[in-house]
């Protein structure tokens, strides 16, 4: 069966598999280059994302945009999404069962975009994709290869807004991402 973006977005829009779909303004499937070599995944939409239906457009998203620019790319050249496609109440972290409901959508996004490198923004995204054993403070900056994808866990931009001392670590991680992208293009 050939997957289509229209079908995926339609299924996300009509999904009612968990309670997150209640009391939201808009679902946030993700956006960007559907053939991107680089994908960023966060945990879930916040208030600004919920209103606009776009991933990472609030303060953390503005910082992510600057991070992407520092890598020599634009938001239009990468694919940006979240583990869950609906805003959790009060911006809480999504529950495991909520993430499980959205995981088939995220897997389809992996398969359809087929990026070379995936940056996991924050502990929730890293655990959802790589497993509960991941600890962001211990495992950030370490490559994980899984099913042909290269994953780089790093701090969420919101964590950098709360603690600017983490920016240096994230920049080191992003430099490794740029090197891996170059390596995969040459290889």
C-alpha positions in Angstrom: 0.0 0.0 0.0 1.4 3.4 -1.0 1.2 6.0 1.7 0.0 9.5 0.9 0.3 12.8 2.9 -3.3 13.6 2.2 -4.4 10.2 3.7 -2.1 10.7 6.7 -3.3 14.2 7.5 -6.9 13.1 7.0 -6.5 10.2 9.5 -4.7 12.6 12.0 -7.6 15.1 11.7 -10.2 12.4 12.3 -8.4 10.6 15.1 -10.2 10.3 18.4 -8.1 7.4 19.8 -7.3 9.2 23.0 -8.7 12.1 25.0 -6.1 14.7 23.8 -8.4 15.5 20.8 -10.9 17.0 23.2 -10.7 20.8 23.9 -8.1 21.6 21.3 -8.3 24.2 18.5 -6.3 22.4 15.9 -4.4 19.2 15.4 -0.7 19.7 14.6 0.5 17.0 12.2 3.9 18.6 11.3 5.3 20.5 8.4 8.3 21.1 6.3 10.1 19.4 3.4 8.5 16.0 2.9 11.8 14.8 1.4 14.0 16.4 4.1 17.3 14.8 5.1 16.8 16.1 8.6 13.8 15.7 10.9 13.1 17.3 14.3 10.7 15.7 16.7 9.3 17.3 19.9 6.9 16.0 22.4 3.6 17.8 21.6 2.1 21.0 20.6 1.8 24.0 22.9 -0.7 26.8 23.0 0.7 28.7 20.0 0.9 25.5 18.0 -2.6 24.5 18.9 -4.0 27.8 17.7 -2.0 27.8 14.4 -1.9 24.1 13.6 1.8 24.3 13.1 4.7 22.7 15.0 7.2 24.8 16.9 5.9 28.3 16.4 5.9 29.6 20.0 9.0 30.9 21.8 10.7 27.4 21.8 9.9 27.2 18.1 11.5 30.6 17.4 14.6 29.3 19.1 14.5 26.1 17.1 14.3 28.3 13.9 17.5 30.1 15.0 19.1 26.7 15.7 18.2 25.5 12.3 19.6 28.7 10.7 22.8 28.3 12.6 23.1 24.9 10.9 22.9 26.6 7.6 19.4 25.4 6.9 15.9 26.9 6.9 12.7 25.5 8.4 11.5 24.8 4.8 14.5 22.4 4.3 13.7 20.2 7.3 10.7 18.3 8.6 9.3 19.3 12.1 6.8 17.4 14.0 5.9 16.1 17.5 5.2 12.7 19.0 1.6 13.6 19.8 -0.5 15.7 17.3 -2.8 17.3 19.9 -1.9 19.7 22.7 -1.9 18.0 26.1 -3.9 20.0 28.7 -1.9 22.7 30.5 1.1 21.8 28.3 1.8 18.8 30.4 3.9 16.0 29.0 1.9 13.4 27.0 1.0 10.2 28.8 2.4 6.9 27.5 -1.0 5.7 26.2 -1.5 9.0 24.4 1.9 8.7 22.7 1.1 5.1 21.8 -2.0 6.3 20.0 0.0 8.7 17.9 3.0 6.5 17.3 1.6 4.9 14.1 1.4 8.5 12.6 5.0 9.2 13.6 6.2 5.9 12.1 4.4 6.8 8.8 6.1 10.2 8.9 9.5 8.5 9.3 8.8 6.2 6.3 7.4 9.0 4.1 10.0 11.6 4.8 12.8 9.0 5.1 15.3 11.5 6.7 19.0 10.6 7.1 19.1 12.1 10.6 16.4 12.7 13.3 16.9 15.0 16.2 14.9 14.1 19.2 14.1 17.3 21.2 13.8 16.6 24.9 13.4 13.6 27.1 9.8 12.8 26.2 10.5 12.6 22.5 13.7 10.6 23.1 11.9 8.1 25.3 8.9 7.8 23.0 11.1 6.9 20.0 14.1 5.1 21.6 12.6 3.6 24.8 12.2 4.3 28.5 15.8 3.6 29.2 16.9 6.9 27.6 17.9 9.7 30.0 18.3 13.0 28.3 21.1 14.3 30.6 23.1 11.1 30.2 22.3 10.3 26.5 22.1 13.6 24.8 24.8 14.0 22.2 25.1 10.2 21.6 24.1 8.7 18.3 21.6 5.9 18.3 21.1 3.9 15.1 17.8 2.2 14.8 16.2 0.6 11.8 18.4 2.5 9.4 17.8 5.9 11.0 20.4 8.0 12.9 18.9 9.5 16.1 20.4 12.4 18.1 18.7 13.1 21.4 19.3 16.6 22.7 17.6 19.1 25.0 14.3 20.7 24.0 14.5 24.3 23.0 12.2 25.1 25.9 14.8 23.8 28.3 17.3 26.2 26.7 15.0 29.1 27.4 14.9 28.0 31.1 18.6 27.3 31.3 20.9 29.0 28.8 23.9 27.1 30.0 22.5 24.1 28.0 22.9 26.0 24.7 26.6 25.0 24.4 25.7 21.3 24.7 23.0 21.6 22.1 25.3 23.4 19.7 27.8 20.5 20.1 25.0 18.1 19.3 23.9 20.1 16.3 27.5 20.2 15.0 27.6 16.4 15.2 24.2 16.3 13.3 25.7 18.5 10.5 28.8 16.2 10.3 26.5 13.1 10.1 24.4 14.7 7.4 27.6 15.4 5.4 28.9 11.9 6.0 25.6 10.3 4.8 25.6 12.5 1.7 29.1 11.4 0.9 28.6 7.7 1.8 
